[in-house]
Amino acid sequence: MSRARQPPLVTGISPNEGISWTKVTIRGENLGTGPADLIGLTICGHNCLLTAEWMSASKIVCRVGQAKNDKGDIIVTTKSGGKGTSTVSFKLLKPEKIGILDQSAVWVDEMNYYDMRTDRNKGIPPLSLRPANPLGIEIDKGRFPQKDLEALFPGMSADFTSENFSAAWYLIENHSTTSFEQLKTAVVNLKKQANKKNEGSLAYVKGGLSTFFEAQDALSAIHQKLEADGTEKVEGSMTQKLENVLNRASNTADTLFQEVLGRKDKADSTRNALNVLQRFKFLFNLPLNIERNIQKGDYDVVINDYEKAKSLFGKTEVQVFKKYYAEVETRIEALRELLLDKLLETPSTLHDQKRYIRYLSDLHAPGDPAWQCIGAQHQWILQLMHNCKESYVKEQKGKDIFLFYIPMLDLDSDVRPSPIGHLSQTASLKRGSSFQSGRDDAWRYKAPQQVVFVEKLTKLVVSQLPNFWKLWISYVNGSLFSETAEKSGQMERSKKNARQRQNDFKKMIQEVMYSLVKFIRGALLPFSLREGESRQYGGWEMKSELSGQWLTHVIQTVRLSSESLTALEIPNDMLQIIQDLILDLRVRCIIVTLQHTAEDIKRLAEKEDWIVDNEGLTSLPSQFEQCIIHSLQSLKTVLDCKPGEASVFQQQKTQEDVCQLSIGIMQVFIDCLEQLSTKPDGDIDTAHLSVDVSSPDLFGSIHEDSSLSSEQRLLIALSNCRYLERHTFLNIAEHFEKHGFQGVEKITQVSMESLKELDQRLFEMYIEFKADPIVGSLEPGIYAGYFDWKDCLVPAG
């Protein structure tokens, strides 16, 4: 275990005792890696996290709150280390009333202050100005329980400023162990204090005697003058003068002390303002700190500070706090918008999406950001598929100058192409049966544009859909949200929303699958699209239909994509549309392969060399059989059913089409035999021969045997027909059955009947060739004597 992961340990606290709101310094080990790592701090059972200021991994400064216990441990909790322990404890003292000159660690209300110049207290009664130790001797707190003292002196108090003061209670509580000599000293001290007060009052009167006497003399003179004159005029005049004197004295006093009092008020207000700024600097610095942390990307710190400020000042009524908290909310709203924009950006990784969703949930963003992200990802996948189709269609039409290179088609020459195999990296994607092909390194340049498009499109879907599906699963099970969201009940609301939106998400998946299938159909099976869909999903120039070999490759690609999507545990009903596409591709591949096979067999007529082996046969029947066997072997992977696939012959129409094509293949070969047997050399059709077939060597081999007579060719053809009837057609029927073809009996029966008809016609032609010379020699003699068959008796017996 690394040091950073060890639980916190508190080894010291300074001071180790004090009253509530005392500022303390906590020291220890593993106290967190930063402010965001500190998630809990309790002293004597009270939560002090709101006032905590993390300094380093070994120092934290905070204020003690209104604790429940008189003495307790200091427990620090961090994300990295968990809940810690303490080797020291803190003792909470009950607050005492303090004198005006006593030092205190707490705030003293300065509205009542002590004026040293006049020895008078302003705003509070004189009795409250008691010294901390009125007896003047050392206080020794006794161990008498407070409850016992309250029981002994009911209704009394140990506070000598109280009306119910009890001297006995005070002495028991503060001087229960004080010696008699010290108590005597205390009596002397009390007497001195009383004398000082009396002397002070007397000295104050003595110091003002002259003033009193002068005032008394002035008043007496005024009174005597009033009596002597007896006129109201003098009385009014003297009264006015006295008032003027008093007003000037008042104005002079105000002028003298106004500046002093003003400076004091200004100093008091400045000191109070500085104290407020220092005490609440967290709030005043928070807007700037939020901007800095956003620029650095420390969103966790911003969220932590915002939660702290919200708990402290969210419901404040102080105007200055309201103003600064409004600034904080403005910046947090901007942060919400920024995080939402980052969340909806595409492309994006699943990790980043989860992170931004957690941030937005902790910031209590309106709406449902997780569902907005799912919707944006869905539209992004659909747009990618559309752009992929458009780029390949333009390239095929030659409108795109840039040569689109497809790196995923780097295939070995002797291995079946599997561009999706390295893509999913899942155990479920296993290579299918080997698809041997003689492709060279330039395969990617020879591949039809539709095949390359299907490769790219399936790779795109298989690479994008897993993150989309995992995002939905995380949204359903609530793993997108943090502990804060769980406590606030946001996770439960999200799960409820997810349950309500299951059908909407299912439609999204179905739309992706539908688009994938329609794009592939538009490229390979355009005739299967409905009216109006060709423009959106088609647009390809179908110069010639794909061969069976390319269709087989496409089927393997789509199968691998289906397997990788099934590995995501997507329900089978959503993937059924892909299985229907695979079935249609397999049927089309069989149809196209059989059609091309018929064309290949039609060209066998030009390959007949008329060289007879020991059994009286040419190589034509063997070539015919090998051509069909090779064609059926190329269809093996298409005919085999993968897990979840239906048989390609399950539809009656498919069975009938395949049966008719198979019969047509047999009939084409029978027609070739008849053509070779009946037509002279010059009439053989070579217009449809390939470059290799129409080479000079081939024609040389054909004309080398021009010495063969028509009778010899008929005999060789009859021998081939007999071999076909007894061996070749039966072997081919076995291969059809082996590969699961339906209606093999019908194929064999129709082919045999056609072959027998050809055999009969060729035999009659041969007999006619042999009989012509004999008939030609007999016919003149028959008509020489004008013999009439009518006169001849009918043979009998």
C-alpha positions in Angstrom: 0.0 0.0 0.0 1.4 3.4 -1.0 1.7 6.2 1.6 -1.0 8.3 0.1 -3.5 5.6 0.7 -2.9 5.2 4.4 -5.6 6.5 6.7 -5.1 9.9 8.3 -3.5 10.1 11.7 -3.8 13.2 14.0 -0.8 13.6 16.3 -1.3 17.1 17.7 -3.7 20.0 18.0 -2.9 23.6 19.1 -4.4 24.7 21.4 -5.7 21.5 22.9 -8.6 23.2 24.8 -10.8 26.2 24.3 -14.4 27.4 23.9 -16.6 27.1 20.8 -15.3 28.8 17.6 -11.7 28.7 18.8 -9.3 28.6 15.9 -7.1 25.5 16.1 -4.2 24.0 14.1 -4.3 20.3 13.5 -1.1 18.4 12.7 -0.6 14.8 11.7 0.1 12.5 8.8 -1.7 11.6 5.6 -4.2 14.5 6.1 -5.1 14.4 2.4 -3.6 15.2 -1.0 -5.5 18.4 -1.5 -8.6 20.4 -0.6 -10.8 18.2 -2.7 -9.4 15.1 -1.0 -10.6 16.3 2.5 -14.2 15.1 2.9 -14.7 14.9 6.7 -13.4 16.6 9.9 -15.0 16.2 13.3 -13.8 17.6 16.7 -15.5 16.2 19.8 -18.3 14.8 17.5 -19.0 18.1 15.7 -18.6 18.5 11.9 -16.0 21.2 11.3 -15.5 20.7 7.5 -17.1 23.9 6.5 -14.5 26.0 8.4 -11.6 23.8 7.5 -8.7 25.1 5.4 -6.3 22.5 4.1 -2.7 23.7 4.2 -0.7 20.5 3.5 -0.7 16.8 4.1 0.4 17.4 7.7 -1.5 20.6 8.6 -5.2 21.7 8.7 -6.6 24.9 10.2 -10.2 25.2 11.4 -12.6 26.5 14.0 -14.2 24.3 16.7 -18.0 24.2 16.5 -20.7 23.7 19.0 -19.6 20.3 20.1 -21.8 17.9 22.0 -19.0 16.3 24.2 -16.7 18.1 26.6 -13.7 16.1 25.4 -13.2 14.1 22.3 -11.0 13.0 19.4 -10.1 14.8 16.2 -11.2 12.6 13.3 -10.1 13.4 9.7 -11.6 11.6 6.7 -10.2 11.7 3.2 -11.1 10.1 -0.2 -7.7 8.5 -0.6 -7.3 7.1 2.9 -10.7 6.9 4.4 -11.6 7.5 8.1 -8.6 8.3 10.3 -7.6 8.0 14.0 -6.3 10.4 16.6 -3.7 10.1 19.3 -4.7 13.4 21.0 -8.0 14.9 22.2 -9.5 18.3 22.5 -11.2 19.7 25.6 -14.1 22.0 25.1 -14.4 24.7 27.8 -17.7 26.4 28.7 -17.6 30.1 27.9 -17.2 32.5 30.9 -18.1 36.1 31.1 -15.0 38.2 30.5 -13.9 41.6 31.6 -13.3 44.4 29.2 -9.5 44.1 29.5 -9.3 40.3 29.5 -7.8 38.6 26.4 -10.2 36.4 24.5 -10.0 34.2 21.4 -13.5 35.0 20.4 -15.2 38.1 18.9 -16.2 40.8 21.5 -19.0 43.1 20.6 -17.5 46.6 20.5 -20.7 48.5 20.8 -20.1 48.6 24.6 -16.6 49.9 25.2 -14.7 51.2 28.3 -13.6 54.8 28.3 -10.2 55.0 30.1 -10.2 58.8 30.1 -13.3 59.3 32.2 -13.3 55.9 34.0 -16.9 55.6 32.8 -18.5 52.8 30.9 -20.9 53.8 28.1 -23.9 51.7 27.2 -23.7 49.1 30.0 -24.4 49.3 33.8 -21.5 49.9 36.2 -22.1 46.6 38.0 -21.2 44.6 34.9 -17.7 46.1 35.0 -16.5 43.6 37.5 -12.9 42.4 37.6 -12.2 38.8 36.6 -10.9 38.1 40.2 -12.7 40.4 42.7 -10.9 38.9 45.8 -7.5 39.4 44.3 -6.2 35.9 45.2 -5.6 32.8 43.2 -8.7 31.0 42.1 -8.8 27.3 42.8 -11.8 25.7 41.2 -13.3 23.0 43.4 -14.6 19.7 42.3 -18.1 20.1 43.6 -20.6 19.2 40.9 -22.7 22.0 39.5 -25.9 20.1 40.2 -25.1 19.7 43.9 -24.5 23.4 44.3 -27.7 24.2 42.5 -29.5 21.9 45.0 -27.8 23.6 48.0 -28.6 27.1 46.9 -31.9 27.0 45.0 -32.8 30.1 43.1 -29.3 31.6 43.8 -26.3 32.3 41.6 -22.5 32.5 41.9 -22.4 35.6 39.6 -22.0 38.6 41.8 -23.6 40.9 39.2 -26.8 39.0 39.6 -29.6 40.1 41.9 -29.6 36.6 43.5 -25.9 36.5 44.2 -24.8 34.0 46.9 -21.4 34.6 48.4 -21.3 31.1 49.9 -21.8 29.5 46.5 -19.1 31.7 45.0 -16.6 30.8 47.7 -17.4 27.0 47.5 -17.0 27.1 43.8 -13.8 29.2 43.5 -12.0 29.0 46.9 -13.0 25.7 48.5 -9.3 24.8 49.1 -8.0 28.3 49.8 -6.3 28.7 53.2 -7.6 31.0 56.0 -4.6 33.4 55.6 -5.4 33.9 51.9 -9.0 34.6 52.8 -7.8 37.3 55.2 -5.8 38.8 52.3 -8.9 38.8 50.2 -10.8 40.8 52.8 -8.0 43.4 52.8 -8.2 43.6 49.0 -11.9 44.1 49.1 -11.6 46.9 51.6 -9.0 48.6 49.4 -11.2 48.4 46.3 -14.1 49.9 48.2 -11.9 52.8 49.5 -10.6 53.4 46.0 -14.1 53.8 44.7 -15.1 56.2 47.5 -11.8 58.1 47.1 -12.3 58.2 43.4 -15.8 59.7 43.7 -14.7 62.2 46.4 -11.6 63.2 44.3 -13.9 63.7 41.3 -16.1 66.0 43.5 -13.1 67.9 44.9 -11.6 68.5 41.5 -14.8 70.2 40.4 -15.5 72.2 43.5 -14.2 75.5 42.0 -16.5 75.0 39.0 -19.5 74.3 41.2 -18.7 77.4 43.4 -18.4 79.7 40.3 -21.7 78.5 39.0 -23.3 78.9 42.3 -22.0 82.5 42.6 -23.1 83.3 39.1 -26.6 82.0 39.8 -26.8 83.9 43.1 -25.7 87.2 41.4 -28.3 86.7 38.8 -31.0 86.0 41.4 -30.1 89.1 43.4 -30.0 91.3 40.4 -33.4 90.0 39.4 -34.8 90.8 42.8 -33.2 94.3 42.8 -34.4 95.3 39.4 -37.7 93.5 39.5 -38.1 93.9 35.8 -39.0 91.2 33.3 -36.6 92.8 30.8 -33.5 92.0 32.9 -34.8 88.5 33.6 -35.3 87.9 29.9 -31.9 89.3 29.0 -30.0 87.3 31.6 -31.9 84.1 30.7 -31.0 84.7 27.0 -27.3 85.2 27.9 -27.2 82.1 30.0 -28.7 80.1 27.1 -26.2 81.6 24.7 -23.3 80.6 27.0 -24.6 77.1 27.3 -25.1 76.7 23.5 -21.5 78.0 22.8 -20.2 75.6 25.4 -22.1 72.7 23.7 -20.9 73.7 20.3 -17.3 74.0 21.4 -17.5 70.5 23.0 -19.0 69.1 19.8 -16.3 70.8 17.7 -13.5 69.4 19.9 -14.7 65.8 19.9 -16.4 65.5 16.5 -13.1 64.9 14.7 -11.9 62.4 17.3 -15.2 60.5 17.3 -15.4 60.6 13.5 -11.9 59.1 13.2 -12.9 56.4 15.8 -16.1 55.6 13.9 -14.1 55.4 10.6 -11.5 53.2 12.2 -14.2 50.9 13.7 -16.0 50.6 10.3 -12.7 49.9 8.5 -11.7 47.3 11.1 -15.1 45.6 10.9 -14.9 45.6 7.1 -11.5 44.0 7.1 -12.6 41.5 9.6 -15.6 40.6 7.4 -13.3 40.3 4.3 -10.9 38.1 6.2 -13.6 35.9 7.7 -15.5 35.5 4.4 -12.7 35.6 2.0 -13.7 32.2 0.7 -16.9 33.7 -0.8 -15.3 36.9 -2.1 -12.5 35.0 -3.9 -14.8 32.2 -5.2 -15.8 33.8 -8.6 -12.2 34.3 -9.6 -11.2 30.9 -8.3 -14.0 29.3 -10.3 -12.8 31.0 -13.5 -9.2 29.9 -12.9 -10.1 26.3 -12.1 -12.4 26.1 -15.2 -9.5 27.2 -17.4 -7.3 24.6 -15.8 -10.0 21.9 -16.2 -10.2 21.3 -12.4 -14.0 20.8 -12.5 -14.0 18.7 -9.3 -12.5 21.6 -7.3 -15.1 24.0 -8.7 -18.0 21.6 -7.8 -16.6 21.1 -4.3 -16.3 24.9 -3.7 -19.8 25.5 -5.2 -21.4 22.9 -2.8 -19.6 24.5 0.1 -20.7 28.0 -0.9 -24.3 26.8 -1.5 -24.6 25.3 2.0 -23.2 28.4 3.6 -24.7 31.3 1.6 -27.5 29.8 -0.4 -30.2 31.2 1.8 -28.4 34.3 3.1 -30.2 37.6 3.6 -27.1 39.8 3.7 -27.0 42.0 0.6 -23.3 41.8 0.0 -23.3 38.0 0.3 -26.3 37.8 -2.0 -24.4 39.9 -4.6 -21.3 37.7 -4.6 -23.3 34.5 -4.5 -25.2 35.7 -7.6 -21.8 36.1 -9.3 -21.0 32.5 -8.3 -24.3 31.2 -9.7 -23.6 33.1 -13.0 -20.3 31.4 -13.5 -21.7 28.0 -12.5 -24.4 28.4 -15.1 -21.7 29.2 -17.7 -19.9 26.0 -16.6 -23.0 24.0 -17.0 -23.4 25.2 -20.6 -19.7 24.5 -21.3 -19.9 20.9 -19.9 -23.1 20.3 -21.9 -21.4 21.4 -25.1 -18.4 19.1 -24.4 -20.8 16.3 -23.6 -22.7 16.6 -26.9 -19.4 16.9 -28.9 -18.8 14.1 -31.4 -16.8 12.0 -31.6 -16.2 11.4 -27.9 -15.1 8.5 -25.7 -17.3 6.7 -23.3 -15.0 7.7 -20.4 -15.4 11.5 -21.2 -19.1 11.2 -21.6 -19.5 9.6 -18.2 -17.3 12.2 -16.6 -19.2 15.1 -18.0 -22.6 13.6 -17.1 -21.3 13.2 -13.4 -20.2 16.8 -13.4 -23.6 18.0 -14.7 -25.5 15.9 -12.2 -23.4 17.3 -9.3 -24.1 20.8 -10.6 -27.9 20.1 -10.7 -28.1 20.9 -14.4 -31.7 21.2 -15.7 -33.1 18.5 -18.0 -31.6 15.1 -18.5 -28.0 15.4 -19.9 -27.5 11.7 -20.1 -30.4 11.2 -22.4 -29.4 14.2 -24.5 -26.0 12.6 -24.9 -27.6 9.3 -26.0 -29.7 11.2 -28.6 -26.7 13.1 -29.9 -24.6 9.8 -30.2 -27.5 8.2 -32.1 -27.7 11.0 -34.7 -23.9 11.0 -35.0 -23.9 7.2 -35.9 -26.7 7.8 -38.5 -24.8 10.7 -40.0 -21.6 8.7 -40.3 -23.4 6.0 -42.2 -24.9 8.4 -44.6 -21.6 10.2 -45.2 -19.9 6.9 -45.8 -22.4 5.9 -48.5 -22.3 9.3 -50.2 -18.4 9.3 -50.3 -18.3 5.9 -52.0 -21.1 6.6 -54.4 -19.3 9.8 -55.5 -16.0 7.9 -55.8 -17.7 5.3 -58.0 -19.1 7.9 -60.3 -15.7 9.6 -60.6 -16.8 12.9 -59.0 -14.3 12.6 -56.1 -10.7 13.6 -57.1 -9.3 12.2 -53.8 -8.6 8.5 -54.0 -10.3 7.0 -51.1 -7.9 4.5 -49.5 -9.3 1.7 -47.3 -6.6 0.5 -44.9 -8.8 -2.2 -43.4 -8.7 -4.2 -46.6 -5.1 -5.4 -46.1 -5.8 -9.0 -46.6 -3.5 -12.0 -47.0 -3.6 -13.7 -50.3 -4.4 -17.2 -48.9 -6.7 -16.3 -46.0 -10.4 -15.4 -46.0 -10.8 -11.6 -45.6 -12.0 -10.7 -42.1 -11.8 -6.9 -41.7 -14.0 -7.0 -38.6 -11.9 -9.7 -36.9 -9.3 -7.3 -35.5 -11.9 -4.7 -34.8 -14.1 -6.1 -32.0 -11.3 -7.7 -30.0 -14.0 -9.9 -28.4 -13.9 -13.6 -27.8 -17.1 -14.1 -29.6 -15.6 -13.0 -32.9 -14.0 -16.2 -34.2 -12.8 -16.8 -37.7 -15.3 -18.8 -39.8 -14.4 -21.6 -42.2 -11.5 -20.9 -44.6 -12.4 -19.1 -47.8 -9.6 -19.9 -50.2 -9.1 -17.4 -53.0 -6.3 -16.7 -55.3 -6.2 -12.9 -54.7 -3.0 -11.1 -55.1 -1.8 -8.0 -53.2 -3.8 -5.7 -55.4 -7.1 -7.2 -54.2 -8.1 -3.9 -52.6 -7.8 -2.1 -55.9 -9.7 -4.8 -57.8 -12.6 -5.1 -55.3 -15.9 -3.7 -56.5 -16.8 -0.4 -54.9 -19.9 -1.9 -53.3 -17.8 -4.6 -51.5 -15.4 -2.0 -50.1 -18.4 0.1 -49.0 -19.9 -2.8 -47.1 -16.6 -3.4 -45.4 -16.3 0.2 -44.3 -19.9 0.6 -43.2 -20.0 -2.6 -41.0 -16.7 -1.6 -39.4 -18.1 1.9 -38.6 -21.2 0.4 -37.0 -19.4 -2.2 -35.0 -16.9 0.4 -33.7 -19.5 3.0 -32.7 -22.4 0.9 -31.4 -20.6 -0.7 -28.4 -20.0 2.7 -26.7 -23.6 3.7 -27.5 -25.0 0.5 -26.0 -22.7 0.7 -22.9 -23.8 4.3 -22.3 -27.4 3.2 -22.2 -26.7 0.4 -19.8 -24.8 2.8 -17.5 -27.8 5.2 -17.7 -30.2 2.4 -16.8 -28.3 1.1 -13.8 -27.3 4.5 -12.4 -23.5 4.1 -12.7 -23.3 7.4 -14.6 -23.9 9.4 -11.4 -21.7 10.2 -8.4 -22.5 9.7 -4.6 -23.7 13.3 -4.5 -26.4 12.5 -7.0 -27.4 9.4 -5.1 -27.8 11.3 -1.9 -29.9 14.0 -3.6 -32.2 11.4 -5.1 -31.2 12.3 -8.6 -30.1 8.7 -9.4 -33.6 7.4 -8.6 -35.2 10.0 -10.8 -32.7 9.0 -13.6 -33.6 5.3 -13.3 -37.2 6.2 -13.5 -36.6 8.2 -16.6 -34.6 5.3 -18.1 -37.5 2.9 -17.5 -39.9 5.3 -19.3 -37.5 5.7 -22.2 -36.8 2.1 -22.9 -39.1 2.0 -26.0 -37.5 5.2 -27.3 -34.0 3.7 -27.0 -35.2 0.5 -28.6 -36.4 2.5 -31.6 -33.0 4.2 -31.8 -31.2 0.8 -32.1 -33.8 -0.4 -34.6 -33.2 2.7 -36.7 -29.5 2.1 -36.7 -30.0 -1.6 -37.7 -32.6 -0.6 -40.3 -30.2 2.0 -41.9 -27.4 -0.5 -41.9 -29.5 -3.1 -43.7 -31.0 -0.7 -46.1 -27.6 0.8 -47.1 -26.3 -2.8 -47.8 -29.4 -3.7 -49.8 -29.0 -0.5 -51.8 -25.5 -1.5 -52.7 -26.0 -5.2 -53.3 -29.8 -5.9 -53.6 -31.3 -2.7 -55.1 -34.3 -4.6 -56.4 -35.3 -5.4 -52.7 -35.8 -1.7 -51.8 -39.2 -0.1 -51.8 -40.2 2.7 -54.1 -38.8 6.0 -52.7 -35.9 4.3 -50.8 -33.6 4.1 -53.7 -32.6 7.8 -53.6 -31.8 7.6 -49.8 -30.1 4.2 -49.6 -29.2 3.5 -53.3 -27.7 5.5 -56.1 -25.0 3.0 -57.2 -24.2 2.4 -60.8 -24.9 -1.3 -61.3 -22.8 -1.9 -64.5 -22.8 -5.7 -63.7 -24.0 -7.8 -60.9 -21.4 -9.0 -58.3 -20.1 -12.5 -58.8 -20.8 -15.3 -56.3 -17.2 -15.0 -54.9 -17.7 -11.3 -53.9 -21.2 -12.0 -52.5 -19.7 -14.8 -50.4 -17.1 -12.4 -49.0 -19.9 -9.8 -48.2 -21.9 -12.5 -46.4 -18.9 -13.3 -44.3 -18.4 -9.6 -43.4 -22.1 -9.2 -42.4 -22.0 -12.4 -40.4 -19.0 -11.2 -38.4 -20.7 -7.9 -37.8 -23.8 -9.7 -36.5 -21.7 -11.9 -34.2 -20.0 -8.8 -32.7 -23.3 -7.1 -32.1 -24.7 -10.2 -30.5 -21.7 -10.2 -28.1 -23.0 -6.9 -26.8 -26.1 -8.7 -25.5 -28.4 -6.7 -27.8 -31.8 -8.5 -27.9 -32.2 -10.8 -30.8 -35.4 -9.2 -32.0 -33.4 -6.0 -32.7 -30.9 -8.0 -34.8 -33.5 -10.1 -36.7 -33.4 -7.6 -39.6 -29.7 -8.4 -40.1 -30.5 -12.1 -40.2 -33.1 -11.5 -42.9 -30.5 -9.6 -44.9 -28.0 -12.4 -44.5 -30.7 -14.9 -45.7 -31.5 -12.8 -48.8 -27.7 -12.4 -49.6 -27.3 -16.2 -49.3 -30.2 -16.8 -51.7 -28.9 -14.2 -54.1 -25.4 -15.7 -54.0 -26.7 -19.2 -54.8 -28.8 -17.9 -57.7 -25.9 -15.8 -59.2 -23.4 -18.7 -58.7 -25.7 -21.2 -60.5 -26.3 -18.7 -63.4 -22.6 -18.1 -63.8 -22.0 -21.9 -63.6 -24.5 -22.3 -66.6 -22.5 -19.8 -68.5 -19.2 -21.6 -67.8 -20.7 -24.9 -68.9 -21.9 -23.4 -72.1 -18.3 -22.5 -72.9 -17.2 -26.2 -72.5 -18.3 -26.8 -76.1 -15.2 -24.9 -77.2 -12.9 -27.0 -75.0 -13.8 -30.3 -76.6 -10.6 -31.8 -78.1 -12.2 -35.1 -79.3 -9.3 -37.1 -77.8 -10.6 -40.5 -76.8 -9.3 -42.4 -73.8 -9.2 -46.1 -73.2 -12.9 -46.2 -72.3 -14.0 -44.4 -75.4 -14.6 -41.1 -73.7 -13.4 -37.5 -74.1 -12.6 -35.1 -71.2 -15.9 -33.3 -71.6 -18.0 -35.3 -69.0 -15.2 -35.0 -66.5 -14.9 -31.2 -67.1 -18.6 -30.9 -66.7 -18.6 -32.7 -63.4 -15.7 -30.8 -62.0 -17.2 -27.5 -63.0 -20.4 -28.3 -61.0 -18.4 -29.7 -58.0 -16.3 -26.5 -57.9 -19.4 -24.4 -58.0 -21.0 -26.3 -55.1 -17.8 -26.1 -53.0 -17.7 -22.4 -53.4 -21.3 -22.3 -52.0 -20.4 -24.4 -48.9 -20.0 -21.5 -46.5 -23.2 -19.9 -47.9 -25.3 -23.0 -47.6 -24.0 -23.8 -44.1 -26.2 -22.3 -41.3 -24.5 -20.3 -38.6 -26.1 -20.0 -35.1 -29.4 -18.1 -35.4 -29.6 -18.5 -39.2 -32.4 -20.2 -41.1 -31.9 -22.7 -43.9 -31.6 -21.1 -47.3 -34.1 -23.5 -48.7 -36.9 -22.8 -46.2 -38.9 -20.8 -48.8 -40.7 -22.7 -51.5 -39.9 -20.1 -54.1 -36.2 -20.5 -53.4 -36.4 -24.2 -53.8 -38.2 -23.9 -57.1 -35.8 -21.3 -58.5 -32.7 -23.4 -57.5 -34.3 -26.5 -58.9 -35.0 -24.8 -62.3 -31.5 -23.4 -62.4 -30.0 -26.8 -61.7 -32.1 -28.4 -64.4 -31.1 -25.5 -66.7 -27.4 -26.3 -66.0 -27.9 -29.9 -67.0 -29.9 -28.9 -70.1 -27.2 -26.5 -71.2 -24.6 -29.3 -71.1 -27.0 -31.6 -73.0 -27.4 -28.8 -75.6 -23.6 -28.5 -75.8 -23.3 -32.3 -76.6 -26.0 -32.0 -79.3 -24.3 -28.9 -80.8 -20.9 -30.7 -80.9 -22.4 -33.8 -82.5 -24.5 -32.2 -85.2 -22.8 -29.0 -86.3 -19.7 -29.0 -88.5 -16.5 -27.3 -87.2 -17.1 -24.1 -89.0 -20.5 -23.6 -87.3 -19.2 -23.7 -83.7 -20.1 -20.4 -82.0 -17.0 -18.8 -80.5 -18.4 -15.3 -80.1 -18.8 -15.6 -76.3 -15.4 -17.2 -75.7 -13.1 -15.5 -73.2 -9.6 -14.3 -74.1 -8.1 -17.6 -73.0 -10.7 -19.7 -74.7 -10.4 -17.9 -78.0 -6.6 -18.2 -78.1 -4.9 -19.6 -81.2 -3.9 -22.7 -79.4 -7.5 -23.7 -78.6 -8.6 -23.2 -82.2 -5.6 -25.2 -83.3 -6.7 -28.1 -81.1 -10.2 -27.9 -82.5 -9.1 -27.9 -86.1 -6.5 -30.6 -85.5 -9.2 -33.2 -85.3 -11.0 -32.0 -88.4 -10.2 -35.3 -90.0 -12.8 -36.9 -87.7 -16.0 -37.7 -89.7 -19.5 -36.9 -88.5 -20.1 -40.6 -87.9 -17.0 -40.8 -85.6 -18.2 -37.7 -83.7 -21.7 -39.2 -83.2 -20.2 -42.4 -81.9 -18.0 -40.4 -79.4 -21.1 -38.4 -78.4 -23.1 -41.5 -77.9 -20.3 -43.0 -75.7 -20.2 -39.7 -73.6 -24.0 -39.9 -73.3 -23.9 -43.4 -72.0 -21.2 -42.5 -69.4 -23.2 -39.4 -68.4 -26.3 -41.5 -67.8 -24.5 -44.3 -65.9 -22.0 -42.3 -63.8 -21.7 -38.5 -64.2 -25.4 -37.5 -63.6 -25.6 -39.8 -60.6 -22.5 -38.3 -59.1 -23.8 -34.8 -59.5 -27.1 -35.8 -57.9 -25.1 -37.1 -54.9 -23.3 -33.8 -54.6 -26.6 -31.9 -54.8 -28.0 -33.9 -51.9 -24.8 -33.6 -50.0 -25.1 -29.8 -50.1 -28.7 -29.8 -49.1 -30.4 -29.0 -52.4 -34.1 -29.7 -52.6 -35.8 -31.5 -55.4 -32.7 -33.6 -56.5 -35.0 -36.4 -57.7 -36.8 -34.0 -60.1 -33.5 -32.6 -61.3 -32.1 -36.1 -62.0 -35.3 -37.3 -63.6 -35.7 -34.4 -66.0 -32.0 -34.4 -66.8 -32.1 -38.2 -67.5 -35.1 -37.9 -69.8 -33.5 -35.1 -71.7 -30.3 -37.1 -72.0 -32.1 -40.2 -73.2 -33.9 -38.1 -75.8 -30.6 -36.8 -77.1 -29.1 -40.3 -77.1 -32.1 -41.5 -79.1 -31.7 -38.7 -81.6 -28.0 -39.2 -82.0 -28.5 -42.9 -82.5 -31.1 -42.3 -85.2 -28.8 -39.9 -86.8 -26.0 -42.5 -86.8 -28.3 -45.2 -88.2 -29.4 -42.7 -90.9 -25.7 -42.0 -91.8 -25.0 -45.8 -92.1 -28.2 -46.6 -94.0 -27.9 -43.9 -96.6 -25.4 -45.7 -98.8 -27.4 -48.9 -98.8 -30.7 -47.2 -99.5 -29.0 -45.2 -102.2 -27.8 -48.4 -104.0 -31.2 -50.3 -103.5 -33.5 -47.5 -104.3 -32.9 -47.4 -108.2 -33.5 -51.1 -108.5 -36.7 -51.0 -106.5 -38.4 -48.5 -108.8 -36.9 -50.0 -112.0 -39.7 -52.4 -112.7 -42.4 -49.9 -111.7 -43.2 -52.1 -108.7 -46.1 -51.0 -106.7 -46.3 -51.8 -103.1 -50.0 -52.0 -103.2 -49.9 -55.1 -105.3 -47.6 -56.8 -102.8 -48.9 -59.1 -100.3 -48.6 -58.0 -96.7 -45.9 -60.0 -94.9 -47.2 -62.4 -92.2 -45.8 -65.0 -89.9 
